Amino acid sequence: MAKAKVHSGAAKRFKKTANGLKRKSAYKSHILTKMTTKRKRQLRGTSLVNERDVPAVKRMLREI
């Protein structure tokens, strides 16, 4: 039987940590010239995935 594949898009976006699943803020990839400096600064860094989304992300990462 074939191995179950990990969702490659999810594998690039989420990282498993001791406290949960880490993710980056959205809206920080391109067309940043019209965004204020304050907004860009607030979008820096990472945060944890919401507890309601954790089961779906774990399923994509094959961590059931």
Backbone as CSV, one residue per row, in Angstrom:
resi,resn,N_x,N_y,N_z,CA_x,CA_y,CA_z,C_x,C_y,C_z
1,MET,0.839,-1.186,0.000,0.000,0.000,0.000,0.887,1.254,0.000
2,ALA,0.440,2.265,-0.721,1.226,3.492,-0.835,1.207,4.285,0.470
3,LYS,2.268,5.058,0.680,2.331,5.906,1.863,1.372,7.082,1.690
4,ALA,0.784,7.532,2.798,-0.089,8.703,2.758,0.776,9.950,2.587
5,LYS,0.389,10.796,1.643,1.186,11.978,1.354,0.742,13.161,2.215
6,VAL,1.708,13.961,2.585,1.439,15.184,3.328,0.985,16.252,2.341
7,HIS,0.059,17.122,2.745,-0.394,18.239,1.918,0.774,19.213,1.794
8,SER,1.345,19.322,0.585,2.588,20.071,0.423,2.407,21.558,0.727
9,GLY,1.233,22.113,0.439,0.975,23.520,0.754,0.946,23.758,2.249
10,ALA,0.333,22.834,2.989,0.264,22.961,4.442,1.635,22.745,5.067
11,ALA,2.424,21.850,4.493,3.750,21.565,5.029,4.649,22.800,4.956
12,LYS,4.430,23.648,3.936,5.223,24.861,3.790,4.770,25.952,4.749
13,ARG,3.520,25.909,5.174,2.943,27.015,5.933,2.891,26.813,7.440
14,PHE,2.890,25.568,7.895,2.735,25.293,9.325,3.921,24.506,9.852
15,LYS,4.272,24.759,11.111,5.364,24.050,11.761,4.885,23.597,13.133
16,LYS,5.159,22.342,13.469,4.743,21.803,14.750,5.710,22.259,15.842
17,THR,5.170,22.754,16.961,5.979,23.153,18.110,5.447,22.448,19.346
18,ALA,6.089,22.678,20.485,5.650,22.052,21.738,4.292,22.578,22.178
19,ASN,3.999,23.835,21.840,2.740,24.454,22.278,1.607,24.312,21.275
20,GLY,1.890,23.868,20.077,0.841,23.739,19.068,1.433,23.854,17.682
21,LEU,0.679,24.462,16.776,1.122,24.638,15.401,1.374,26.115,15.142
22,LYS,2.552,26.420,14.618,2.971,27.788,14.378,2.596,28.178,12.955
23,ARG,2.187,29.448,12.787,1.856,29.959,11.463,2.324,31.396,11.341
24,LYS,2.458,31.854,10.094,2.858,33.226,9.805,1.601,34.056,9.543
25,SER,1.688,35.364,9.731,0.564,36.255,9.450,0.318,36.347,7.954
26,ALA,-0.939,36.507,7.578,-1.310,36.665,6.172,-1.119,38.113,5.740
27,TYR,-1.254,38.374,4.444,-1.180,39.718,3.851,0.198,40.354,4.006
28,LYS,1.260,39.568,3.935,2.605,40.119,4.117,3.532,39.622,3.017
29,SER,3.007,39.387,1.813,3.844,38.813,0.772,4.184,39.780,-0.358
30,HIS,3.234,40.568,-0.850,3.527,41.483,-1.955,2.553,42.655,-1.933
31,ILE,2.818,43.661,-2.740,2.079,44.936,-2.784,2.040,45.548,-1.393
32,LEU,3.227,45.727,-0.824,3.328,46.280,0.527,3.509,47.794,0.518
33,THR,3.624,48.403,-0.661,3.870,49.842,-0.724,2.671,50.641,-0.236
34,LYS,1.466,50.157,-0.479,0.277,50.892,-0.044,-0.073,50.625,1.426
35,MET,0.590,49.662,2.046,0.306,49.330,3.449,1.143,50.223,4.371
36,THR,0.535,50.662,5.461,1.252,51.528,6.384,2.348,50.754,7.110
37,THR,3.335,51.477,7.592,4.448,50.863,8.315,3.945,50.179,9.575
38,LYS,2.973,50.801,10.235,2.413,50.221,11.460,1.782,48.862,11.171
39,ARG,1.041,48.769,10.073,0.371,47.512,9.708,1.389,46.419,9.402
40,LYS,2.419,46.780,8.646,3.452,45.802,8.299,4.189,45.322,9.547
41,ARG,4.435,46.228,10.477,5.118,45.878,11.718,4.256,44.921,12.547
42,GLN,2.952,45.156,12.578,2.057,44.292,13.353,1.905,42.906,12.743
43,LEU,2.163,42.789,11.446,2.051,41.494,10.772,3.328,40.664,10.875
44,ARG,4.372,41.237,11.476,5.623,40.490,11.648,5.450,39.347,12.629
45,GLY,6.370,38.398,12.558,6.390,37.328,13.543,5.387,36.224,13.259
46,THR,5.239,35.338,14.230,4.367,34.183,14.067,3.372,34.110,15.205
47,SER,2.342,33.304,15.012,1.364,33.053,16.066,0.922,31.603,15.951
48,LEU,0.125,31.147,16.898,-0.331,29.767,16.896,-1.630,29.644,16.120
49,VAL,-1.858,28.480,15.538,-3.087,28.196,14.813,-4.229,28.121,15.824
50,ASN,-5.382,28.684,15.472,-6.552,28.659,16.335,-6.953,27.218,16.638
51,GLU,-7.439,26.993,17.852,-7.755,25.620,18.285,-8.820,24.955,17.420
52,ARG,-9.701,25.744,16.811,-10.732,25.172,15.936,-10.153,24.700,14.610
53,ASP,-9.032,25.267,14.195,-8.414,24.886,12.932,-7.369,23.792,13.078
54,VAL,-6.974,23.491,14.304,-5.907,22.511,14.549,-6.234,21.133,13.960
55,PRO,-7.455,20.582,14.157,-7.724,19.255,13.576,-7.561,19.203,12.060
56,ALA,-7.989,20.250,11.358,-7.869,20.268,9.900,-6.408,20.336,9.475
57,VAL,-5.617,21.152,10.163,-4.202,21.278,9.813,-3.470,19.983,10.123
58,LYS,-3.781,19.370,11.254,-3.140,18.099,11.604,-3.470,17.015,10.578
59,ARG,-4.690,17.041,10.072,-5.085,16.061,9.063,-4.281,16.271,7.782
60,MET,-4.052,17.535,7.418,-3.254,17.826,6.219,-1.787,17.424,6.417
61,LEU,-1.296,17.560,7.651,0.091,17.200,7.938,0.248,15.733,8.322
62,ARG,-0.833,14.988,8.292,-0.844,13.558,8.634,-0.354,13.311,10.060
63,GLU,-0.843,14.104,11.012,-0.496,13.931,12.425,-1.733,13.545,13.230
64,ILE,-2.477,12.598,12.736,-3.732,12.220,13.379,-3.457,11.357,14.603
